Amino acid sequence: MIINWYGGGCYKMQASGVSIVTDPDSSGSGNRLKGDLVIKTEAPVFADINNVVENEISTPGEFEISGTKIRGTAIPAGKGIIKTAYRVEVDDMAFGFLGNVSAELSEKALEALGEIDILFVPSNDIANKLVKSVDPKIVIPGWGDPKKVMADIGQKPDPQEKLVIKKKDLEEIEGLRLIVLKN
């Protein structure tokens, strides 16, 4: 598994036979990355049904695309917006994508996420609470200044250009590891 960050909540994951892009429009660069699967954590409530893109997920529900299992659950959002937190299972690892969430997750949302190996969090005031409630092995901050998450979590970051990881690597991690990807 190779994970790159393109700013905001835009990540590209290259796994066994599938590439996954999250929130491609959130980087602010206008970059429209392509992937076998595109996941959007935020969408308008009244999306244009004539503008549906194949292999793009932007709503709560359970999906399986290219051997990747995805479970999305609704989280608090503003008027006219659907926000979804996702659990993505690929290469025997579980990833949690919260998007630019600004409120703590409900018990229902936490239950739907289940055990998460790698959690992608926003760099905001609740990042530390989100990390504690989900309890992943690895945290990767996005959406803003990752230094905010570093200070709140109290972990020394492990800055990397990209993250290359396998399931066996996760088994060797003790405690929490904070990885800051460069975009």
Secondary structure, DSSP 8 states (H G I E B T S, - for coil): -EEEE-STT-EEEEETTEEEEE-TTTTSS------SEEE-SEEETT--GGG--TTEE-SSEEEEETTEEEEEEEE---TTEEEEEEEEEETTEEEEE--S--S---HHHHHHH-S-SEEEEESSTTHHHHHHHH--SEEEEESS-HHHHHHHHT---EEESSEE--HHHHHT--S-EEEEE--
